[in-house]
């Protein structure tokens, strides 16, 4: 008798627990939070995708954007990319050096910092010159746009 009572209680508990999961799934589905939808799961985690020390989308976008110049230092764990001096063939009397730092694992605008140095040639010597603020802002904008595009492509696929 005791045995069948314990077995009945165990079956009732198992049925109640399975019913709770069904109710939870039904409520989530009605709220638009369908956990069975793999696209939504990917979308929730997509902004934090990383197998390195920083956000992988920002990292890849920064590398692609700065690929026009030779790289002097690359640290994926610290999130730092430093280019070597680059002189545009159309203006050889001017050169630039760019540093991109990724500060977070999330894909956010404030997780990226770009700094640039500029030099001009005067009498055969390289002299520091100011960098237009728009140059740094444009580089940040390009990197962030590429990172968002990479994230969108990953979520769709």
N, C-alpha and C positions, 0 to 999 in steps of 0.2 A: 504494500500500500504506500509506504514512504517512498519507495523507489519510483512508482508511477507518479506520485505527487511532485517529486524533484524533477522528473523528466518533463512533466507538464509545465512546470514553472520555467524550465530551461527553454522549452519550445515557445512559450509565451514571450519570454524575454527576447529570443532571437527574432520572433515575428514583429515585436514592437520596434526593435532596432532597425530591422529592414524597412519597416514602415516609415520610420523617422527619415531615413535616407531618401525614400521616395518622396516624402513631403518636402524635404529640403530641396531636392532637385526640381520639384514642381514649382515651388516658390521662386527659386532662382530663375527658372525658365520664364515665368510670368513677368519677372522684373527685367528680363533681357540679359540675364547673367548665366547663360547656358554653359555649364562647365564641360559639356561634351563637345563643344565647338573648338576644334584645335586652332582655328584662326584666332579666336579670342584669347586662348591661352598664350599663343605666340605673341599677340599684340600686347598683352599685359607684361610679358617678360622682355619684349624686344628692346626696350630702352635701356636695359641693363645687361645686354649680351656682352660677355667678356670671357676670354680664356687667357687674357693677359692682365696686367695690373690696372688697365684703364678701359674705357668704353671702346669696344672694337670698331664700331661705326665711325666714331670720331678719329680713331687712330688711322684707319684705312683712308678716310677722306683727307686727313692731313698729309699722309704720305703721298697720295695721288696729287694733291694740290701743289705740294712743294717739290714734286719730282722734276720740275724745270731746272733746279739747281742741284749741284752735287751735295750729298749729305755728309756732314762732318761728324755728327753724333746722333745716335738713335738709341733710345732706352724705352722699351715697351712697358717695363714694369713701373718706371717713374713717369712715363708719359711725356717724354721730352724728345723733340726733333729739332736739331740745329743744322742749318745748311751752312755750307762754306760760302765764301764770297762769290757772287754771281754778277757778271757784267753782261748786260744785254748787248748783243752784236750790233744793234742799231745805235747804241750810245755807249761806246767803250770807255768814255771818260767818267763813267759813273758805275758804281757797283753796290750790291745790297747783300745783306746777311739776315736771315729770318730764323726766329725761334718760335716754335709752336709748343705750348704746354697744355696737356690734357689733365685737368684737375680732379676729375671724378669718374665714377663708373657709370653714371647716368648720362643719357643723351639730353643735355640741357645747354642753353646758350652760355650760361655762366660757368660751364665746365671746360671752356676753351679760352686760352689766352695766347695771343700772337703779339710778338714784339719784333721790330725790324730796326736794323742799323743801315745807314747809308753813308757812303763816302764818294767824294768827287776828286778827280785828279787835278792838282794845281802845281805847275812847274815840276812835274815828275813825281810828286809826293801825293799820297792819298790823305785827304783831309776829311774829318767827320763833317757831315752835313745833316740838316734836319730831315726827318721823314714826314711826309704829309699824313695827318691822322686818317684821312680817307683811305690811304693805302692799307693800313693795318685793319681798318674796319672792313674793307672790301675782301681781304684775305680771310678774315674770320667768317664773313658772310658766305663766301664760296665754300669753305670747309663745312660749315653747318648745313648748308644746302645739300652738299654731296652726302653728308652723314644721314640726313633725313631721307634722301632718295635711296640710299643703301638699306635703311631700315624698312622703308615701304616695300622695296623689292623683296626683302627677306620675309615680311609678313604675308605678302601675296603668294610667294612660293611656299 
